[in-house]
Structures are given as structure tokens and as C-alpha cells.
């Protein structure tokens, strides 16, 4: 029998997720002049995108880009996971 990972959960500290999202949200695509986050947040676009929505779209295989389903769970800063 062969085994493969098809889906996983990723526990992401809220501050790190917010910082990553903030670093991307104002990036513009030279070809269109629009925000890159428009293409990275699915139906929410740049205007209604949040860190959680951004990560949810990145980990959703229905976006045609994610190689496997990723369930991003934002956890409070400093949370110890065991």
C-alpha cells in the first residue's frame, strides 16, 4: 500500500499571519496596476480580504493552485501547542 498526504492542518500564530498578510496586501501587479491580493483572496478580493480569508484561499484546492487542502487555524499569540 502507498500512503500520501492529501490534507493537513496548519496552526499559525495570529500575529505572524497578520504580519504576512500586511506585507502582501499593498503589493501591486505592474501588468494591471491592481492589487496582487485580489488574485490571492478568492471571492473577497483586496477590499474584503483578511489574514484568515487569505490563508483559507491559499489552502483551498478548488483555487486550482493548492496541491493539497490546508486547513489554517489561527491561534492566539504565545499559544503552546502540544
VEXGU-795506 format. One record per atom (N, C-alpha, C): residue in three letters; y, z, x; chain; atom name. Coordinates in steps of 0.001 Angstrom, whole numbers, plus 524288, in hexadecimal, padded with zeros to 5 digits. Each point is the difference from the previous one (the first is absolute). Last residue first. Layout:
// VEXGU-795506
aa	yy	zz	xx	ch	at
ALA	Y	Z	X	A	CA
...
This chain:
// VEXGU-795506
aa	yy	zz	xx	ch	at
UNK	85344	85618	80224	A	N
UNK	7FB13	8017A	80298	A	CA
UNK	7FB8E	7FCD8	7FDD9	A	C
UNK	816A0	80074	8023A	A	N
UNK	7FB74	7FDEE	7FD2C	A	CA
UNK	7FB16	80182	80302	A	C
UNK	814FD	806DE	7FE52	A	N
UNK	7FB58	7FFE8	80353	A	CA
UNK	7FB6D	7FE1F	7FCB6	A	C
UNK	815FE	7FD40	7FE79	A	N
UNK	7FB06	80141	7FD76	A	CA
UNK	7FB91	7FF89	803EF	A	C
UNK	812FC	7FC28	80261	A	N
UNK	7FD90	80491	8024C	A	CA
UNK	7FADA	80196	7FD93	A	C
UNK	80C3D	7F497	7F448	A	N
UNK	800A6	8007D	805A5	A	CA
UNK	7FD88	80517	801EA	A	C
UNK	7F875	7F717	7EE90	A	N
UNK	804A8	802D8	801C2	A	CA
UNK	8001A	80089	805F5	A	C
UNK	7F5F4	7EF9A	7F84C	A	N
UNK	7FF52	805AB	7FFD2	A	CA
UNK	804F1	8029E	80208	A	C
UNK	7F809	7EC5F	7F7CE	A	N
UNK	8043A	802A8	802C3	A	CA
UNK	7FF55	805D8	7FF47	A	C
UNK	7F210	7EF9E	7FF6F	A	N
UNK	80164	804EB	7FD89	A	CA
UNK	8044C	80288	80340	A	C
UNK	7F632	7EBF6	7FD4A	A	N
UNK	8039D	80341	802FA	A	CA
UNK	80180	804C6	7FCD1	A	C
UNK	7EFEC	7F1B3	80079	A	N
UNK	80278	8039C	7FC59	A	CA
UNK	80366	803BA	8032A	A	C
UNK	7F74C	7EBEC	802C5	A	N
UNK	801B2	804CD	80292	A	CA
UNK	802F9	8033C	7FBFE	A	C
UNK	7F1D7	7EE1F	80182	A	N
UNK	80330	80368	7FCBE	A	CA
UNK	80144	80502	802FC	A	C
UNK	7FCCF	7EDD6	80A44	A	N
UNK	7FCFD	803B7	7FCFC	A	CA
UNK	803BA	80395	7FD15	A	C
UNK	806B2	7F1A1	80964	A	N
UNK	7FA77	7FEB3	800C7	A	CA
UNK	7FC49	803AF	7FD27	A	C
UNK	81442	7F959	7FB43	A	N
UNK	7FD15	80492	801CE	A	CA
UNK	7FA32	7FEA6	8007F	A	C
UNK	80BF7	7F342	7F91C	A	N
UNK	800CF	800F5	80595	A	CA
UNK	7FCBE	8047C	8021F	A	C
UNK	801D7	7F9D6	7EDAC	A	N
UNK	7FE57	7FB77	8030C	A	CA
UNK	8007E	800B9	805DA	A	C
UNK	802D8	80BEC	7F0A4	A	N
UNK	804AC	7FD77	80228	A	CA
UNK	7FEA7	7FB3E	80352	A	C
UNK	7F387	80C16	7F7E5	A	N
UNK	801BC	7FBD0	7FC7F	A	CA
UNK	804F6	7FD52	801F9	A	C
UNK	7F803	80F0E	8085B	A	N
UNK	7FD7F	7FB00	80151	A	CA
UNK	801B1	7FB92	7FC65	A	C
UNK	80AA4	81188	80626	A	N
UNK	7FD94	7FDCB	7FB50	A	CA
UNK	7FDB5	7FAA1	8013C	A	C
UNK	80ABF	80C17	80B20	A	N
UNK	7FA72	8012E	7FFE8	A	CA
UNK	7FD0B	7FDC0	7FB5F	A	C
UNK	81294	7FDBC	802B7	A	N
UNK	7FD9F	7FE95	804FF	A	CA
UNK	7FA17	800D3	7FFF7	A	C
UNK	80A2E	8057A	7F163	A	N
UNK	7FF8D	7FA52	80040	A	CA
UNK	7FD41	7FE4B	80506	A	C
UNK	8039F	811E9	7FE16	A	N
UNK	7FC2C	7FE57	7FC12	A	CA
UNK	7FF2F	7FA1A	80027	A	C
UNK	80D48	80745	80A7E	A	N
UNK	7FAC9	800E6	8021D	A	CA
UNK	7FBC4	7FE4A	7FC2B	A	C
UNK	81137	7FEDA	7FA1E	A	N
UNK	7FF62	7FC8E	8047D	A	CA
UNK	7FA80	8008B	80246	A	C
UNK	80539	80B96	7F2DC	A	N
UNK	7FF09	7FAC8	7FDCF	A	CA
UNK	7FF08	7FC0A	80455	A	C
UNK	804BD	8112C	80508	A	N
UNK	7FACE	7FFF2	7FD8E	A	CA
UNK	7FEB4	7FA99	7FDD4	A	C
UNK	810E2	802A5	80740	A	N
UNK	7FBFE	80054	80410	A	CA
UNK	7FA89	7FFB0	7FD9B	A	C
UNK	80DCF	7F6AF	7F4AA	A	N
UNK	7FFFC	80532	8025C	A	CA
UNK	7FBD1	80004	80438	A	C
UNK	80BB7	7F0D0	7F338	A	N
UNK	7FBE1	80191	8038C	A	CA
UNK	800E5	8059C	801E8	A	C
UNK	80A89	7F41D	7F478	A	N
UNK	7FD41	8047D	7FDC8	A	CA
UNK	7FB93	80203	8037D	A	C
UNK	80B69	7F187	80550	A	N
UNK	80360	80371	7FCEC	A	CA
UNK	7FD3F	804F8	7FE1F	A	C
UNK	7F785	7F191	8095C	A	N
UNK	80313	80378	80353	A	CA
UNK	80300	8040D	7FCD3	A	C
UNK	7EEC7	7F89A	7F702	A	N
UNK	8040B	7FD91	8031E	A	CA
UNK	8030D	8040B	80314	A	C
UNK	7F10B	8010D	7F2F1	A	N
UNK	804AE	80349	8002B	A	CA
UNK	80474	7FD85	8030C	A	C
UNK	7EE31	7F8E8	7FDF2	A	N
UNK	80351	7FF2E	7FB66	A	CA
UNK	80503	80333	80019	A	C
UNK	7F750	7FEA3	8125D	A	N
UNK	7FDE1	7FE05	7FB19	A	CA
UNK	80404	7FF7B	7FBB6	A	C
UNK	80249	804E9	8128E	A	N
UNK	7FFC1	80436	7FC20	A	CA
UNK	7FE43	7FE0D	7FAA7	A	C
UNK	80403	7F5F6	81032	A	N
UNK	7FC6A	80418	801B3	A	CA
UNK	7FF5F	80462	7FC00	A	C
UNK	80BD0	7F0D7	7FF85	A	N
UNK	7FABE	7FDC8	8005A	A	CA
UNK	7FBEA	80428	80136	A	C
UNK	811C6	804DF	7FEFF	A	N
UNK	7FEEC	7FD42	7FB17	A	CA
UNK	7FA69	7FDEA	7FFE6	A	C
UNK	80777	80796	80F4F	A	N
UNK	7FD39	803A6	7FC9A	A	CA
UNK	7FEE9	7FD93	7FAA4	A	C
UNK	80A74	7F770	80CF0	A	N
UNK	7FA66	7FF7F	8010F	A	CA
UNK	7FCDE	80369	7FC42	A	C
UNK	8131A	7F82F	7FAEB	A	N
UNK	7FD86	80476	80288	A	CA
UNK	7FA22	7FF0F	800AC	A	C
UNK	80DA9	7EFA9	7FFC6	A	N
UNK	7FE4F	80441	7FC95	A	CA
UNK	7FD72	80457	80316	A	C
UNK	805D2	7EF54	806CD	A	N
UNK	80452	803AB	7FF84	A	CA
UNK	7FEAF	80496	7FC7D	A	C
UNK	7F54F	7F08A	80646	A	N
UNK	801DA	8005E	7FA98	A	CA
UNK	804E0	8035F	7FF60	A	C
UNK	7F7CD	7FC69	810DD	A	N
UNK	7FF2E	7FB1D	7FD22	A	CA
UNK	80254	80028	7FA80	A	C
UNK	7FFEA	80F2C	80B90	A	N
UNK	803D7	7FC07	80163	A	CA
UNK	7FF85	7FB04	7FCBB	A	C
UNK	7FB1C	8139D	7F9DE	A	N
UNK	7FD42	7FB6E	801FF	A	CA
UNK	803FE	7FBBE	8012D	A	C
UNK	80305	815B0	80036	A	N
UNK	800B8	7FB16	7FD22	A	CA
UNK	7FCFA	7FBA4	802AB	A	C
UNK	80031	81695	7FE6B	A	N
UNK	7FEE1	7FB6B	80338	A	CA
UNK	80076	7FB1A	7FC98	A	C
UNK	80187	81288	7FAAE	A	N
UNK	804BE	7FCE2	8009C	A	CA
UNK	7FF43	7FB2A	80365	A	C
UNK	7F1DE	80C96	7FC0D	A	N
UNK	8026B	7FE58	7FB17	A	CA
UNK	804E8	7FCAB	80082	A	C
UNK	7F449	808C4	80DBB	A	N
UNK	7FEDD	7FAA8	7FE4C	A	CA
UNK	8037C	7FE12	7FB8A	A	C
UNK	80059	81182	8079E	A	N
UNK	800C5	7FC74	8046E	A	CA
UNK	7FF37	7FA4A	7FE77	A	C
UNK	7FCD7	80D97	7F3AE	A	N
UNK	80597	7FF8C	8011B	A	CA
UNK	80105	7FC25	8046B	A	C
UNK	7EE75	80461	7FC15	A	N
UNK	80254	7FCDC	7FBD9	A	CA
UNK	805CF	7FF09	80112	A	C
UNK	7F722	80B4D	80B50	A	N
UNK	7FE0E	7FAA8	800B1	A	CA
UNK	80274	7FC5A	7FBF9	A	C
UNK	803C9	811EB	7FE74	A	N
UNK	80272	7FDCC	804B1	A	CA
UNK	7FE50	7FA58	800E4	A	C
UNK	7F7F5	8096F	7F24F	A	N
UNK	80581	7FEEF	7FEC6	A	CA
UNK	802C8	7FD86	804A1	A	C
UNK	7EEB0	805A9	80292	A	N
UNK	80022	7FB91	7FC60	A	CA
UNK	8059C	7FE79	7FEB5	A	C
UNK	7FD83	80F0A	80A10	A	N
UNK	7FE9A	7FB58	8030D	A	CA
UNK	80030	7FB22	7FC90	A	C
UNK	80296	81043	7F7D2	A	N
UNK	80470	7FEB9	80370	A	CA
UNK	7FEEB	7FB1A	8032D	A	C
UNK	7F23C	806CA	7F523	A	N
UNK	80467	7FDC6	7FD10	A	CA
UNK	80486	7FE57	8037F	A	C
UNK	7EC01	80014	8067F	A	N
UNK	80417	803E4	7FF4D	A	CA
UNK	804D2	7FD72	7FD90	A	C
UNK	7EC32	7F995	7FD23	A	N
UNK	804AE	7FE92	802E5	A	CA
UNK	8041C	8042E	7FEFE	A	C
UNK	7EA69	7FA31	7FDAC	A	N
UNK	803A0	80440	7FED8	A	CA
UNK	80490	7FF86	803C6	A	C
UNK	7F102	7F24B	7F805	A	N
UNK	8033C	80137	80488	A	CA
UNK	803E6	80436	7FE58	A	C
UNK	7EC3C	7F6F3	7F96C	A	N
UNK	804B3	802F0	7FEC4	A	CA
UNK	802CF	80130	8050E	A	C
UNK	7F29E	7EEF9	7FB38	A	N
UNK	80094	80538	80230	A	CA
UNK	8050C	8027D	7FE30	A	C
UNK	7F0AB	7EE6A	7FDFD	A	N
UNK	80491	802C8	7FE07	A	CA
UNK	8005D	80534	802E0	A	C
UNK	7F2EC	7F3D1	80437	A	N
UNK	802A3	7FCAB	7FC3A	A	CA
UNK	80516	80264	7FE0B	A	C
UNK	7F0F8	80093	810E1	A	N
UNK	80426	802ED	7FD61	A	CA
UNK	802E0	7FC2D	7FC7A	A	C
UNK	7EB49	7FE96	8060A	A	N
UNK	80554	7FE26	800DD	A	CA
UNK	803C5	8038E	7FD18	A	C
UNK	7E9E9	7FCA9	806CE	A	N
UNK	8040F	80323	7FD82	A	CA
UNK	80554	7FDBA	8014C	A	C
UNK	7EA32	7F964	7FEDE	A	N
UNK	80502	7FFF2	802AD	A	CA
UNK	803E5	8033C	7FCEC	A	C
UNK	7E9BF	7FFC7	801E5	A	N
UNK	804A8	80000	7FCC9	A	CA
UNK	804E4	80000	80360	A	C
